[in-house]
Amino acid sequence: MVYIVIRFRRSKNKEAMQFSGSNKLEIIWTVIPFILVLLMFYYGWVGFAPMRQVPDDAMRIKTIGRMWEWEFDYGNGKLAKELVIPVDQPIRLDLESEDVNHSLFIPAFRVKEDVVPGYDNWLWFTPIYTGEYEIMCTEYCGLLHYDMVTKVRVVEREVFDDWLENLEATGLIPDPPGLAVMKQNGCMACHSLDGTELVGPSFKGLYNTEKVVLIGNQEETVVADEDYIQRAIYQPNEEIVKGYARGLMNSYEDLISQEEITSIVEYLKTLNEE
């Protein structure tokens, strides 16, 4: 641009001319950007490729993301809510989601990877300093997304071995079928299990209780029995519990079967017993 301004300035009294069909110019402005893009790609790849090449001696830890917590599986039924690892040991975190998209981010180690349901993903790093560092979720996953944080504690090898030996096995008790269905379909993003008010009503104490709903503009009182729960899943915008917004939930008619609804109802009954 500077060259053109100087070379074709008005004081040179150059007569305006129209150019067309310059093969030389076409080649120049195609080849030069192509070379620049290749250089940028090369330096990007040099930085990216090592992050997918996990060392053979890396310690593998299954990392589970769910609304709204992290859980770390060390094998043999040993689970922890904090990530505890030995210093100077390569670590591979195998990432799994039980419900919706999450993203595990450890700022101190400059590593971040998405945690997507049904998608095998991982990240690895080697901690070189002992201490405590923050783990957070950087993919919006519901109203309590901001609270999906935990810590990674980097300790000496002897301390880690002692900690792991004394970590109690949980027995890996699976979720009840109804809860598993709700987690798989992301229900926990809008409904809580402990009475907390989110986008939608809490599941705690819901079953077989009376609810005031809006059908159109009319208020009616209904009982939250199995038929109501099925209607709420298949036609979620027909009967809106008073005080909640309409149009925030889509129909799950093609996603949740009648059998799965029955399992959901059975699980909701247990929340009334607590």
C-alpha positions as CSV (number, residue, x, y, z in Angstrom):
1,M,0.0,0.0,0.0
2,V,2.8,2.4,0.8
3,Y,4.5,1.6,-2.5
4,I,1.4,2.2,-4.5
5,V,0.8,5.6,-2.7
6,I,4.3,6.7,-3.5
7,R,4.7,5.1,-7.0
8,F,1.4,6.4,-8.4
9,R,1.2,9.7,-6.5
10,R,-0.5,12.6,-8.4
11,S,2.6,14.7,-8.6
12,K,4.1,12.1,-11.0
13,N,1.2,13.1,-13.4
14,K,0.5,9.5,-14.3
15,E,-2.5,9.0,-16.4
16,A,-5.0,6.5,-14.9
17,M,-4.9,3.1,-16.6
18,Q,-7.0,0.0,-16.4
19,F,-5.1,-3.3,-16.0
20,S,-6.5,-6.8,-16.5
21,G,-5.4,-10.4,-17.1
22,S,-2.1,-10.2,-15.2
23,N,-1.0,-13.9,-14.6
24,K,2.1,-12.7,-12.8
25,L,0.0,-10.8,-10.3
26,E,-2.5,-13.6,-9.8
27,I,0.4,-16.1,-9.1
28,I,2.1,-13.7,-6.6
29,W,-1.0,-13.0,-4.5
30,T,-1.9,-16.7,-4.5
31,V,1.5,-18.2,-3.8
32,I,2.6,-15.8,-1.1
33,P,-0.5,-16.2,1.1
34,F,-0.4,-20.0,0.6
35,I,3.2,-20.1,1.9
36,L,2.3,-17.9,4.9
37,V,-0.7,-20.2,5.7
38,L,1.6,-23.3,5.5
39,L,4.1,-21.6,7.9
40,M,1.3,-20.8,10.4
41,F,0.0,-24.3,10.1
42,Y,3.4,-25.8,10.7
43,Y,4.1,-23.8,13.9
44,G,0.6,-24.6,15.1
45,W,1.0,-28.3,14.4
46,V,4.4,-28.4,16.2
47,G,2.7,-27.1,19.3
48,F,-0.4,-29.3,19.0
49,A,1.0,-32.7,18.0
50,P,2.9,-33.4,21.2
51,M,-0.3,-32.8,23.2
52,R,-1.8,-35.9,21.6
53,Q,1.2,-38.1,22.0
54,V,0.9,-39.5,25.5
55,P,4.0,-41.0,27.1
56,D,4.0,-44.7,27.5
57,D,4.6,-44.4,31.3
58,A,1.6,-42.0,31.8
59,M,-0.7,-42.7,34.7
60,R,-4.3,-43.1,33.4
61,I,-7.1,-41.7,35.4
62,K,-10.7,-41.9,34.3
63,T,-12.3,-38.4,34.6
64,I,-16.1,-38.2,34.8
65,G,-17.9,-34.9,34.3
66,R,-21.5,-34.6,35.4
67,M,-23.9,-31.7,36.4
68,W,-22.2,-30.3,38.3
69,E,-19.1,-32.0,39.6
70,W,-15.9,-33.8,38.6
71,E,-15.1,-37.3,39.7
72,F,-11.8,-39.2,39.3
73,D,-11.7,-43.0,39.0
74,Y,-8.3,-44.5,40.0
75,G,-9.6,-48.1,39.4
76,N,-10.6,-50.9,41.7
77,G,-13.6,-48.8,42.8
78,K,-11.5,-46.0,44.2
79,L,-13.1,-42.6,43.4
80,A,-12.2,-39.1,44.5
81,K,-13.7,-35.7,44.0
82,E,-10.3,-34.1,43.9
83,L,-7.5,-35.0,41.5
84,V,-4.5,-36.1,43.5
85,I,-1.3,-37.0,41.5
86,P,2.4,-37.5,42.0
87,V,4.9,-34.8,40.9
88,D,7.0,-35.4,37.8
89,Q,4.7,-38.2,36.7
90,P,3.0,-38.0,33.2
91,I,-0.8,-38.0,33.7
92,R,-3.4,-39.0,31.2
93,L,-7.0,-38.0,32.0
94,D,-9.6,-40.1,30.0
95,L,-12.6,-37.8,29.7
96,E,-16.2,-39.0,29.9
97,S,-19.5,-37.1,30.4
98,E,-22.6,-38.7,31.9
99,D,-25.0,-36.1,30.7
100,V,-24.2,-32.9,28.7
101,N,-21.2,-31.2,27.2
102,H,-18.5,-30.1,29.7
103,S,-14.9,-28.9,29.3
104,L,-12.1,-29.7,31.7
105,F,-9.6,-26.8,32.1
106,I,-6.6,-26.6,34.4
107,P,-5.2,-23.1,33.9
108,A,-1.9,-23.7,35.7
109,F,-1.0,-26.5,33.4
110,R,-2.4,-24.8,30.2
111,V,-4.5,-27.8,29.3
112,K,-8.2,-27.9,28.3
113,E,-10.3,-30.4,26.4
114,D,-14.0,-30.9,25.8
115,V,-15.9,-33.6,27.7
116,V,-18.6,-34.8,25.3
117,P,-21.1,-37.6,25.8
118,G,-20.3,-40.7,23.7
119,Y,-17.0,-39.2,22.4
120,D,-13.6,-40.6,23.5
121,N,-11.3,-37.7,24.4
122,W,-8.3,-37.2,26.7
123,L,-5.6,-34.8,27.8
124,W,-2.2,-35.3,29.3
125,F,0.4,-33.2,31.2
126,T,3.3,-33.7,33.5
127,P,3.2,-31.7,36.8
128,I,6.6,-30.3,37.8
129,Y,5.7,-28.4,41.0
130,T,3.9,-29.6,44.1
131,G,0.9,-27.6,45.2
132,E,-2.9,-27.1,44.7
133,Y,-4.3,-25.9,41.4
134,E,-7.8,-25.1,40.2
135,I,-9.9,-27.3,37.9
136,M,-13.0,-25.8,36.3
137,C,-15.6,-26.4,33.6
138,T,-15.4,-24.0,30.6
139,E,-18.4,-25.3,28.7
140,Y,-21.8,-23.9,29.8
141,C,-23.7,-26.9,31.2
142,G,-26.6,-25.5,33.1
143,L,-27.4,-23.0,35.9
144,L,-24.8,-24.4,38.3
145,H,-22.0,-24.4,35.7
146,Y,-20.1,-21.7,37.7
147,D,-19.9,-24.1,40.6
148,M,-18.4,-27.0,38.7
149,V,-14.9,-26.6,40.2
150,T,-12.5,-28.7,42.1
151,K,-8.8,-29.0,42.8
152,V,-5.7,-30.9,41.6
153,R,-3.2,-31.6,44.3
154,V,0.3,-32.4,43.2
155,V,2.2,-34.2,45.9
156,E,5.4,-36.2,46.3
157,R,5.3,-39.9,45.2
158,E,5.4,-41.3,48.7
159,V,2.5,-39.1,49.8
160,F,0.5,-40.1,46.7
161,D,1.1,-43.8,47.3
162,D,0.0,-43.5,50.9
163,W,-3.1,-41.5,49.9
164,L,-4.1,-44.0,47.2
165,E,-3.6,-47.0,49.5
166,N,-5.9,-45.4,52.1
167,L,-8.5,-44.2,49.5
168,E,-11.7,-46.3,50.3
169,A,-13.3,-48.2,47.5
170,T,-16.8,-47.1,46.7
171,G,-18.1,-50.3,45.2
172,L,-19.1,-48.4,42.1
173,I,-22.9,-48.6,42.8
174,P,-24.7,-47.7,39.5
175,D,-27.4,-45.1,39.3
176,P,-31.0,-46.3,39.5
177,P,-32.4,-46.8,35.9
178,G,-34.7,-43.7,36.2
179,L,-31.9,-41.4,37.3
180,A,-29.6,-42.8,34.6
181,V,-32.2,-41.9,31.9
182,M,-32.6,-38.4,33.3
183,K,-28.8,-37.8,33.4
184,Q,-28.4,-39.1,29.8
185,N,-31.1,-36.7,28.6
186,G,-29.7,-33.7,30.4
187,C,-32.7,-33.3,32.8
188,M,-30.4,-32.1,35.6
189,A,-29.6,-29.0,33.7
190,C,-33.0,-27.6,34.6
191,H,-34.3,-29.7,37.5
192,S,-32.6,-30.5,40.8
193,L,-32.9,-33.5,43.0
194,D,-32.5,-31.7,46.3
195,G,-35.2,-29.0,46.2
196,T,-33.1,-26.3,44.6
197,E,-35.1,-24.0,42.3
198,L,-33.6,-24.0,38.8
199,V,-35.2,-23.3,35.4
200,G,-37.9,-25.9,36.2
201,P,-39.4,-27.4,39.3
202,S,-37.2,-29.7,41.5
203,F,-37.9,-33.4,41.3
204,K,-37.6,-33.7,45.1
205,G,-41.1,-34.3,46.5
206,L,-42.7,-33.9,43.1
207,Y,-44.4,-37.3,42.6
208,N,-48.2,-37.5,43.4
209,T,-48.4,-33.9,44.7
210,E,-50.8,-31.2,43.5
211,K,-49.4,-28.6,41.2
212,V,-51.0,-25.5,39.9
213,V,-50.4,-25.3,36.1
214,L,-51.2,-23.0,33.3
215,I,-53.1,-24.5,30.4
216,G,-53.2,-21.7,27.9
217,N,-54.1,-18.8,30.2
218,Q,-56.2,-20.9,32.5
219,E,-55.0,-22.1,35.9
220,E,-55.8,-25.7,36.9
221,T,-54.7,-28.0,39.7
222,V,-53.3,-31.3,38.6
223,V,-51.7,-34.3,40.4
224,A,-48.2,-35.1,39.4
225,D,-48.8,-38.8,38.8
226,E,-47.4,-41.0,36.0
227,D,-49.8,-39.6,33.4
228,Y,-48.8,-36.1,34.2
229,I,-45.1,-36.9,34.1
230,Q,-45.5,-38.5,30.7
231,R,-47.4,-35.4,29.4
232,A,-44.6,-33.2,30.9
233,I,-42.0,-35.1,29.0
234,Y,-43.9,-35.5,25.7
235,Q,-45.8,-32.2,25.6
236,P,-43.8,-30.0,28.0
237,N,-45.4,-26.7,26.9
238,E,-49.0,-27.7,27.3
239,E,-49.1,-27.6,31.1
240,I,-46.7,-25.1,32.7
241,V,-46.2,-25.2,36.4
242,K,-47.2,-21.7,37.7
243,G,-44.2,-19.5,38.2
244,Y,-42.1,-21.0,35.4
245,A,-41.5,-19.9,31.8
246,R,-43.1,-21.5,28.8
247,G,-41.2,-22.7,25.8
248,L,-37.9,-23.6,27.5
249,M,-38.2,-27.4,27.0
250,N,-38.6,-29.4,23.8
251,S,-40.5,-32.7,23.5
252,Y,-38.7,-35.9,24.3
253,E,-41.3,-38.1,22.7
254,D,-38.7,-39.5,20.2
255,L,-35.9,-39.8,22.8
256,I,-37.5,-41.3,25.9
257,S,-39.6,-44.5,25.7
258,Q,-42.6,-45.5,27.7
259,E,-40.5,-48.0,29.6
260,E,-38.0,-45.3,30.5
261,I,-40.8,-43.1,31.7
262,T,-41.9,-45.8,34.0
263,S,-38.3,-46.1,35.4
264,I,-38.3,-42.3,35.9
265,V,-41.5,-42.5,37.8
266,E,-40.2,-45.2,40.1
267,Y,-37.1,-43.1,40.8
268,L,-39.2,-40.0,41.5
269,K,-41.2,-42.0,44.1
270,T,-38.0,-42.6,46.0
271,L,-37.4,-38.9,46.3
272,N,-40.6,-38.5,48.2
273,E,-39.4,-41.1,50.7
274,E,-36.2,-39.2,51.7
